[in-house]
């Protein structure tokens, strides 16, 4: 018991002796000199119109690249010819809309303009076309099976029409509506 008390007392005394020395040492230390670095002139300041426009242009280029990749993909090429042509036309229209957004970004001269373009670009969903491809592929796969059922055929036609009506600015509700037609066709075929 006495040994433990003695160790605790020694530790407390050591801490009491070291603490004032540490405080005075830090108080008397020489101040650190900061060297001023020259500003990078090629990189715009964060939050400026120029930097926001640069980021928006990168985002537009990325979305355009994704659209081009999708239009040339095997998934689109495997669709029926008339369906493929309609979907590629929709993708081309979306790329034209992106060109308009790019022009708006280049013309932006205030943060208000860049915010408006950012909002427009945020609502531009490339994934809608990928979802449309999936719906169209499933509808084509069910078409042969649904040939004998007029209600299932009507639901598949409605699903194809809704999928081809999807654009980059379509809402998630529009995608759900197209899927609902496809699900209706599935249920009609299961009842038979």
N, C-alpha and C positions, 0 to 999 in steps of 0.2 A: 504494500500500500504506500509506504513511504517512498519507494523507488518511483512509482508513478507520479506522485506529487512533485518529487524532485525534478523529474523530466519535464513536467508541465511548467513548473516554475522557471526552469532553464530556458525553455522555448519562449515563454512570455518575456523574459528578461532580454533575450537575444532580439526578439522582435521590437522591443521598446528601444533598444540601442540602435538598431539598423534603420528604423523608420525615420527618425529626425535627420539622419545623415542622407537618406535618399531624397527627402524633401529639399534640403539645402543644396544638394548637388544638382537637382533639376532646376532650381530657381537661379542658380548661378551659371548655368550652361549658356554658351553663346548662341544667339539666335541663328537659325538656319537661313542661309541666303538662297532665295529662289531665283533661278535664272529664267529670264523671259524668253520663251520660245517664239520664233517668228510665226505669224499666222500663215496657215496654208491658204493660198489664194485660189487654188483650183477646186477646193471643196467648199460648197456653199454652206452657210450657217444653217443649223437645224431649225426648222420652223419658218424659214423664209419662203416666199413664193417660189423662188427658183428651186429650192430643194424639194418642196412639195410637188412641183411640176415634174421634176426629174423622177421622183418616185412614182407618180401617176403614169408617166410615160413607160416606165418599167412594167407597171401592172397591166397597162394596155397591151404592151408587146407580149407579155406572158399569156394573156387571155387570147390574143390573136394567134399565137403559136399553138395553143391548145385546140382552138377551133380548126386550124389548118390540119393538125395531126388527126383530129377526129374525122374530118371530111375525107382524108386519104386512108382511113383505117380499114382493116379487113372486115370489121363488124358492119360498117356501112356498105362496103362492097358486096357483102353476102346477102343484103336485102334484095327484094325484087327490084327490077330496073326502074319502074315508075315510082316506087317508094323511095329508092335511093336518090333519084333525080329531085324529088320534092324536098327531101331532107337536106341534100347538098345546097339546094336553092335557099332554104331557110338559114343554113349556116353562112352562106354568102351574104345574105341580108344582114346577119348579125355582124359579120366582118365589116360591112359598110357602115353599120351603126358605130362600131368601134373606131373606124376612121373619123367619123364625126366627133366622137369623144376625144380622140387625139388632137383634132383641130381645136376643140374647145380648151384643151389643156395648154396647147401652145399659145393660145390667145389670152389665157388667164393672166391678169395683172394685179390681182389682189387675193388675199387669203379667202375672201368670201367666194370668189370664183372657183378657187381650187376645192373648197369645201363642197360646193354644188356639184362639181365634176366628180369628186370622191363619192358623194352620195349616189350619183347616177351609176358610177362604176361598181359600187357595192351591190346594187340591185341587178347587175348584169351577171347572170349565172350560166356559165358554160356547161355546168353539170346537167342542165335541163335537156340539152341535146343528147347527152349520154343516156339519160333516163328515157328519152324518146326512142333511141335506138333499141334499148332493152324491151320496151313495150312493143315496138313494131316487130322485133324478132320473135317475141312470144306469140304475138297475134298471127304471124305467118306460120309458126309451128303448129298452132291450133286450127288453122284454116281448113286443112284437109279433114281433120276429125269433125269439124263443125259443119261440113258441107251438107249433111243430112238434116241438121237442126236449124230451122230458120231464125229462131230466137237467139241462138248462140252466134249465128252468122251476123245478125244485126248488131249484137253487142261487140263482136270483133270489128265490124266496120266502124262503129262509133269509137272504139278504142284507137283504131288507126287514124281516124279523122282528128280525134283529140290529141294524139301524139304528134301528128304533123302540124297541128295548130300551135304547139309549144314553141315559144321563142326564148331568147336569153333573158328577157325581162318577165317571163311568165312567173306567176306565184306558185308556191308549193301546193296551193289548193287546186290549181290547174293540173298539176302532175297527178295529184290524188284522184281527180276526176277521171283522167285517162286510165289510171290503174283500176278504178272502180268499174269501168266498162270491161276491162280485161277480166277482173274477178267475176263479174256477172256472167261472162262467157264461160269461165271455168265452172261455175255452179250450174249453169244450164247443161253443160256437157256431162257433169257428174250425175245429174238427175236422169239422164237417158239411159 
